[in-house]
Amino acid sequence: MTELISKYKHIWGDNPRTLLEEYNYQSELTTKLDMLKPEDLDLKTFYEIVLWKLNRFPNIQSDLLDELKGAGTLKAKEHRQAEELLQKLLTTRGSHYQWLRRS
C-alpha cells in the first residue's frame, strides 16, 4: 500500500483520504445510497446503484416527466410533435447523448 501511495503522490499528496473529502459525485444520490440498509435493497435501488456507478443516473425534473407522460397520448403519425421533448430529454444529465458529448 505504501508503494501505491508513493507512486501517485503527485495526485493526492501525502494523504489519499483528502480525495474523499473533495469527492462530489452525484451528491444527492450518493447520500441516499450511502444511507441504504441492506434489507431495503430492492430492484429499483439496485438499478439506481448500477446507473450511479456508470455515471448514467438521469436527473429529470418533474415538469419534464409530466411532458413525457403527455407524449403517451400522441396518436399514430403525430410523433413529430414530441421533437422538442426529445431534445430536452437528450440534454438531461445522465442521458447517453450527454455522456457522448463529454467523451
CNS distance restraints for C-alpha pairs under 8 A (distance, minus, plus):
assign (resid   1 and name CA) (resid   5 and name CA) 6.31 0.50 0.50
assign (resid   2 and name CA) (resid   6 and name CA) 6.15 0.50 0.50
assign (resid   3 and name CA) (resid   7 and name CA) 6.01 0.50 0.50
assign (resid   4 and name CA) (resid   8 and name CA) 6.46 0.50 0.50
assign (resid   5 and name CA) (resid   9 and name CA) 5.92 0.50 0.50
assign (resid   5 and name CA) (resid  14 and name CA) 7.58 0.50 0.50
assign (resid   5 and name CA) (resid  15 and name CA) 7.95 0.50 0.50
assign (resid   5 and name CA) (resid  16 and name CA) 7.20 0.50 0.50
assign (resid   8 and name CA) (resid  12 and name CA) 6.72 0.50 0.50
assign (resid   8 and name CA) (resid  13 and name CA) 7.81 0.50 0.50
assign (resid   9 and name CA) (resid  13 and name CA) 4.57 0.50 0.50
assign (resid   9 and name CA) (resid  14 and name CA) 6.21 0.50 0.50
assign (resid  12 and name CA) (resid  16 and name CA) 5.16 0.50 0.50
assign (resid  12 and name CA) (resid  18 and name CA) 7.05 0.50 0.50
assign (resid  12 and name CA) (resid  19 and name CA) 6.65 0.50 0.50
assign (resid  16 and name CA) (resid  20 and name CA) 7.68 0.50 0.50
assign (resid  17 and name CA) (resid  21 and name CA) 6.86 0.50 0.50
assign (resid  18 and name CA) (resid  22 and name CA) 6.56 0.50 0.50
assign (resid  19 and name CA) (resid  23 and name CA) 6.07 0.50 0.50
assign (resid  25 and name CA) (resid  30 and name CA) 7.00 0.50 0.50
assign (resid  26 and name CA) (resid  30 and name CA) 5.89 0.50 0.50
assign (resid  26 and name CA) (resid  52 and name CA) 7.73 0.50 0.50
assign (resid  27 and name CA) (resid  31 and name CA) 5.99 0.50 0.50
assign (resid  28 and name CA) (resid  32 and name CA) 6.38 0.50 0.50
assign (resid  29 and name CA) (resid  33 and name CA) 6.11 0.50 0.50
assign (resid  29 and name CA) (resid  52 and name CA) 7.58 0.50 0.50
assign (resid  30 and name CA) (resid  34 and name CA) 5.96 0.50 0.50
assign (resid  30 and name CA) (resid  52 and name CA) 7.89 0.50 0.50
assign (resid  31 and name CA) (resid  35 and name CA) 6.32 0.50 0.50
assign (resid  32 and name CA) (resid  36 and name CA) 6.49 0.50 0.50
assign (resid  33 and name CA) (resid  49 and name CA) 7.38 0.50 0.50
assign (resid  36 and name CA) (resid  40 and name CA) 6.70 0.50 0.50
assign (resid  36 and name CA) (resid  41 and name CA) 7.38 0.50 0.50
assign (resid  37 and name CA) (resid  41 and name CA) 7.03 0.50 0.50
assign (resid  41 and name CA) (resid  45 and name CA) 5.96 0.50 0.50
assign (resid  41 and name CA) (resid  46 and name CA) 6.72 0.50 0.50
assign (resid  42 and name CA) (resid  46 and name CA) 6.11 0.50 0.50
assign (resid  43 and name CA) (resid  47 and name CA) 6.26 0.50 0.50
assign (resid  44 and name CA) (resid  48 and name CA) 6.35 0.50 0.50
assign (resid  45 and name CA) (resid  49 and name CA) 6.23 0.50 0.50
assign (resid  46 and name CA) (resid  50 and name CA) 6.34 0.50 0.50
assign (resid  47 and name CA) (resid  51 and name CA) 6.12 0.50 0.50
assign (resid  48 and name CA) (resid  52 and name CA) 5.91 0.50 0.50
assign (resid  48 and name CA) (resid  57 and name CA) 6.82 0.50 0.50
assign (resid  49 and name CA) (resid  53 and name CA) 6.05 0.50 0.50
assign (resid  50 and name CA) (resid  54 and name CA) 6.28 0.50 0.50
assign (resid  51 and name CA) (resid  55 and name CA) 5.93 0.50 0.50
assign (resid  51 and name CA) (resid  56 and name CA) 4.92 0.50 0.50
assign (resid  51 and name CA) (resid  57 and name CA) 4.68 0.50 0.50
assign (resid  52 and name CA) (resid  56 and name CA) 6.15 0.50 0.50
assign (resid  52 and name CA) (resid  57 and name CA) 5.31 0.50 0.50
assign (resid  55 and name CA) (resid  94 and name CA) 6.71 0.50 0.50
assign (resid  56 and name CA) (resid  93 and name CA) 7.86 0.50 0.50
assign (resid  56 and name CA) (resid  94 and name CA) 4.24 0.50 0.50
assign (resid  56 and name CA) (resid  95 and name CA) 6.46 0.50 0.50
assign (resid  56 and name CA) (resid  96 and name CA) 7.45 0.50 0.50
assign (resid  56 and name CA) (resid  99 and name CA) 7.57 0.50 0.50
assign (resid  57 and name CA) (resid  93 and name CA) 7.71 0.50 0.50
assign (resid  57 and name CA) (resid  94 and name CA) 5.02 0.50 0.50
assign (resid  57 and name CA) (resid  95 and name CA) 7.85 0.50 0.50
assign (resid  58 and name CA) (resid  92 and name CA) 6.72 0.50 0.50
assign (resid  58 and name CA) (resid  93 and name CA) 5.49 0.50 0.50
assign (resid  58 and name CA) (resid  94 and name CA) 4.13 0.50 0.50
assign (resid  58 and name CA) (resid  95 and name CA) 6.17 0.50 0.50
assign (resid  59 and name CA) (resid  92 and name CA) 6.66 0.50 0.50
assign (resid  59 and name CA) (resid  93 and name CA) 5.68 0.50 0.50
assign (resid  59 and name CA) (resid  94 and name CA) 6.64 0.50 0.50
assign (resid  60 and name CA) (resid  64 and name CA) 6.60 0.50 0.50
assign (resid  60 and name CA) (resid  65 and name CA) 6.72 0.50 0.50
assign (resid  60 and name CA) (resid  92 and name CA) 6.51 0.50 0.50
assign (resid  60 and name CA) (resid  93 and name CA) 7.62 0.50 0.50
assign (resid  61 and name CA) (resid  65 and name CA) 6.36 0.50 0.50
assign (resid  62 and name CA) (resid  66 and name CA) 6.18 0.50 0.50
assign (resid  63 and name CA) (resid  67 and name CA) 6.33 0.50 0.50
assign (resid  64 and name CA) (resid  68 and name CA) 6.23 0.50 0.50
assign (resid  64 and name CA) (resid  85 and name CA) 7.90 0.50 0.50
assign (resid  64 and name CA) (resid  88 and name CA) 7.89 0.50 0.50
assign (resid  64 and name CA) (resid  89 and name CA) 7.96 0.50 0.50
assign (resid  65 and name CA) (resid  69 and name CA) 6.30 0.50 0.50
assign (resid  66 and name CA) (resid  70 and name CA) 6.28 0.50 0.50
assign (resid  67 and name CA) (resid  71 and name CA) 6.37 0.50 0.50
assign (resid  67 and name CA) (resid  85 and name CA) 7.20 0.50 0.50
assign (resid  68 and name CA) (resid  72 and name CA) 7.02 0.50 0.50
assign (resid  68 and name CA) (resid  85 and name CA) 7.22 0.50 0.50
assign (resid  69 and name CA) (resid  73 and name CA) 7.78 0.50 0.50
assign (resid  70 and name CA) (resid  74 and name CA) 7.67 0.50 0.50
assign (resid  71 and name CA) (resid  82 and name CA) 6.49 0.50 0.50
assign (resid  74 and name CA) (resid  78 and name CA) 5.89 0.50 0.50
assign (resid  74 and name CA) (resid  79 and name CA) 6.87 0.50 0.50
assign (resid  75 and name CA) (resid  79 and name CA) 7.67 0.50 0.50
assign (resid  78 and name CA) (resid  82 and name CA) 7.89 0.50 0.50
assign (resid  79 and name CA) (resid  83 and name CA) 7.37 0.50 0.50
assign (resid  82 and name CA) (resid  86 and name CA) 6.16 0.50 0.50
assign (resid  83 and name CA) (resid  87 and name CA) 6.37 0.50 0.50
assign (resid  84 and name CA) (resid  88 and name CA) 6.40 0.50 0.50
assign (resid  85 and name CA) (resid  89 and name CA) 6.25 0.50 0.50
assign (resid  86 and name CA) (resid  90 and name CA) 6.13 0.50 0.50
assign (resid  87 and name CA) (resid  91 and name CA) 6.45 0.50 0.50
assign (resid  88 and name CA) (resid  92 and name CA) 6.38 0.50 0.50
assign (resid  89 and name CA) (resid  95 and name CA) 7.31 0.50 0.50
assign (resid  90 and name CA) (resid  95 and name CA) 5.88 0.50 0.50
assign (resid  90 and name CA) (resid  96 and name CA) 7.37 0.50 0.50
assign (resid  90 and name CA) (resid  97 and name CA) 5.62 0.50 0.50
assign (resid  90 and name CA) (resid  98 and name CA) 6.89 0.50 0.50
assign (resid  91 and name CA) (resid  95 and name CA) 6.80 0.50 0.50
assign (resid  91 and name CA) (resid  97 and name CA) 6.81 0.50 0.50
assign (resid  91 and name CA) (resid  98 and name CA) 5.94 0.50 0.50
assign (resid  92 and name CA) (resid  98 and name CA) 7.09 0.50 0.50
assign (resid  93 and name CA) (resid  98 and name CA) 6.30 0.50 0.50
assign (resid  94 and name CA) (resid  98 and name CA) 6.38 0.50 0.50
assign (resid  94 and name CA) (resid  99 and name CA) 6.72 0.50 0.50
assign (resid  95 and name CA) (resid  99 and name CA) 6.35 0.50 0.50
assign (resid  96 and name CA) (resid 100 and name CA) 6.16 0.50 0.50
assign (resid  97 and name CA) (resid 101 and name CA) 6.28 0.50 0.50
assign (resid  98 and name CA) (resid 102 and name CA) 6.57 0.50 0.50
assign (resid  99 and name CA) (resid 103 and name CA) 6.58 0.50 0.50
